[in-house]
Amino acid sequence: MHAPDIEKLRRFALTVALITLTYSVAGISLKPDSGISVIGLTFKVSRPGLLPIGLVIASLYSLMRFYYYGFMLKKSPYRVRRDVIDSLHCADSRYIRGRKTWRGIVKRKPVPVYFGPIEFDASIWESDRTKVEEYIASFPEVFPKFAGARPSLKIRGSESFTENDDEPSMRYNADVVIPIRCRVAAIIQDIDYLSPIWLNLVALAIFFSRIWFHGVHA
């Protein structure tokens, strides 16, 4: 069974949220046997009291469905960025020494996804430069270009000695730079990705507050 198209789910959830929000904010009310015109077609509404119930159900359904397929079965853009950051090594001592929990277990402090260090290294140290080039070529583009800034990767070589080598050998690594401007653009992207959820929550909150303050038939 194939998962539904996330973009279609997103559009549906946003459409339902906007309809519910408009209904709540505008204070729309219908009388029995009222007519509604949609794209040139007129529909007769015999039981208008059921319309807000249908909107609430549709809003809750679309919200939960998008959350299930967009966050539980699929990695969100934030989760992908989090995994990329966690795979890199940061030289900032605040994120190496870690921290102690109340149980006394030392845990590594995660590097913030949005604001924090911008310089990392991949910590791969390959003797074959081609493998590092392949790593750079396959590095996921999860941080968007923004205001002239974009993530960059550069190969760095270093001489290393082993007990069996008479001469030093070259080992290669990749330096990664993720500018703050790209992280800011990621915030905007994540807010947009979350919009089917937070917009539906806002619409439902306004809907129920309207009922609370003005009564069921408001």
BELCOR-V493120 format. One record per pair of residues at least 4 apart in sequence whose ideal C-beta (glycine too) atoms are under 7 Angstrom apart, sorted by the first residue. I is the first residue (numbers start at 1). J is the second residue. D is the distance in whole Angstrom. If there is no record, write none. Layout:
I_J_D ; I_J_D
This chain:
3_69_6 ; 3_73_6 ; 4_8_6 ; 4_9_6 ; 4_69_6 ; 5_9_7 ; 6_10_6 ; 6_69_6 ; 6_70_6 ; 6_74_7 ; 7_11_6 ; 8_12_6 ; 9_13_6 ; 9_65_6 ; 9_66_5 ; 9_69_6 ; 9_70_7 ; 10_14_6 ; 10_66_6 ; 10_196_5 ; 11_15_6 ; 12_16_6 ; 12_62_6 ; 13_17_6 ; 13_62_4 ; 13_63_6 ; 13_66_5 ; 13_196_3 ; 13_200_6 ; 14_18_6 ; 14_195_6 ; 14_196_5 ; 14_199_6 ; 15_19_6 ; 16_20_6 ; 16_58_5 ; 16_59_5 ; 16_62_5 ; 16_200_7 ; 17_21_6 ; 17_59_6 ; 17_196_7 ; 17_199_4 ; 17_200_4 ; 17_203_5 ; 18_22_6 ; 19_23_6 ; 19_55_6 ; 20_24_6 ; 20_55_5 ; 20_59_5 ; 20_203_4 ; 20_204_7 ; 20_207_6 ; 21_25_6 ; 21_202_7 ; 21_203_4 ; 21_206_7 ; 22_26_6 ; 23_28_5 ; 23_52_7 ; 23_55_6 ; 24_203_6 ; 24_206_4 ; 24_207_4 ; 24_210_5 ; 25_206_6 ; 27_218_7 ; 30_34_4 ; 30_45_6 ; 30_48_3 ; 30_51_7 ; 31_48_7 ; 32_46_6 ; 32_48_6 ; 33_44_6 ; 33_46_6 ; 34_45_5 ; 34_48_6 ; 35_42_5 ; 35_43_7 ; 35_44_6 ; 36_43_5 ; 36_45_6 ; 37_41_7 ; 37_42_5 ; 38_43_7 ; 45_51_7 ; 50_54_6 ; 51_55_7 ; 52_56_6 ; 53_57_6 ; 54_58_6 ; 55_59_6 ; 56_60_6 ; 56_204_7 ; 56_207_6 ; 57_61_6 ; 58_62_6 ; 59_63_6 ; 59_200_5 ; 59_203_6 ; 59_204_6 ; 60_64_6 ; 61_65_6 ; 62_66_6 ; 62_196_7 ; 62_200_7 ; 63_67_6 ; 63_196_7 ; 63_197_6 ; 63_200_4 ; 64_68_6 ; 65_69_6 ; 66_70_5 ; 66_196_5 ; 66_197_7 ; 67_71_5 ; 67_72_7 ; 67_197_6 ; 68_72_5 ; 68_73_6 ; 69_73_5 ; 69_74_6 ; 70_74_6 ; 70_76_6 ; 71_76_5 ; 75_79_4 ; 75_80_5 ; 76_193_6 ; 77_81_6 ; 77_142_7 ; 77_189_6 ; 77_190_6 ; 77_193_5 ; 78_82_6 ; 78_113_7 ; 78_190_5 ; 79_83_7 ; 80_84_7 ; 80_140_7 ; 80_142_5 ; 81_85_6 ; 81_113_5 ; 81_142_5 ; 81_143_7 ; 81_186_6 ; 82_86_6 ; 82_113_6 ; 83_87_6 ; 84_140_6 ; 84_142_5 ; 85_111_5 ; 85_113_6 ; 86_110_7 ; 88_120_4 ; 88_121_7 ; 88_122_6 ; 88_176_6 ; 89_120_6 ; 89_121_5 ; 89_123_4 ; 90_95_5 ; 90_111_5 ; 90_117_5 ; 90_120_5 ; 91_119_7 ; 92_117_5 ; 93_97_6 ; 94_109_6 ; 95_109_5 ; 95_111_5 ; 98_106_5 ; 98_107_5 ; 98_108_4 ; 98_109_6 ; 99_107_6 ; 99_109_5 ; 100_104_6 ; 100_106_6 ; 101_105_5 ; 101_107_6 ; 111_116_5 ; 111_117_6 ; 112_116_4 ; 114_183_5 ; 114_186_7 ; 114_187_6 ; 115_180_7 ; 115_183_6 ; 118_177_6 ; 118_178_6 ; 118_179_6 ; 118_180_6 ; 119_177_6 ; 120_176_4 ; 121_173_6 ; 121_174_7 ; 121_175_5 ; 121_176_7 ; 122_135_6 ; 122_173_6 ; 122_174_4 ; 122_176_6 ; 123_173_7 ; 124_132_6 ; 124_135_6 ; 124_173_6 ; 124_174_7 ; 125_171_5 ; 125_173_5 ; 126_131_4 ; 126_132_5 ; 126_171_7 ; 126_172_5 ; 127_169_6 ; 127_170_7 ; 127_171_5 ; 129_133_6 ; 129_155_7 ; 129_172_5 ; 130_134_6 ; 131_135_7 ; 132_136_7 ; 132_155_5 ; 132_172_4 ; 132_173_7 ; 132_174_5 ; 133_137_6 ; 133_155_7 ; 134_138_6 ; 135_139_7 ; 135_174_6 ; 136_153_5 ; 136_174_6 ; 139_153_6 ; 143_151_5 ; 143_178_5 ; 143_182_4 ; 143_183_7 ; 143_186_6 ; 144_182_6 ; 144_185_4 ; 144_186_7 ; 144_189_6 ; 145_149_7 ; 145_150_4 ; 145_182_7 ; 146_181_5 ; 146_182_6 ; 146_184_7 ; 146_185_3 ; 147_181_5 ; 149_179_4 ; 149_181_4 ; 149_182_6 ; 150_182_7 ; 151_176_7 ; 151_177_7 ; 151_178_5 ; 151_182_6 ; 152_177_5 ; 153_174_5 ; 153_175_7 ; 153_176_5 ; 154_175_5 ; 155_172_6 ; 155_174_6 ; 156_172_7 ; 156_173_5 ; 156_175_5 ; 157_170_5 ; 157_172_5 ; 158_171_6 ; 159_168_4 ; 159_170_6 ; 160_168_6 ; 160_169_6 ; 160_171_5 ; 161_165_6 ; 161_168_5 ; 165_169_6 ; 178_182_6 ; 178_183_7 ; 180_184_6 ; 181_185_7 ; 182_186_7 ; 185_189_6 ; 186_190_6 ; 187_191_6 ; 188_192_6 ; 189_193_6 ; 190_194_6 ; 191_195_7 ; 194_198_6 ; 195_199_5 ; 196_200_6 ; 197_201_6 ; 198_202_6 ; 199_203_6 ; 200_204_6 ; 201_205_6 ; 202_206_6 ; 203_207_6 ; 204_208_6 ; 205_209_6 ; 206_210_6 ; 207_211_7 ; 208_212_6 ; 209_213_6 ; 210_214_6 ; 210_218_6 ; 211_215_7 ; 211_216_6 ; 211_218_7 ; 214_218_3
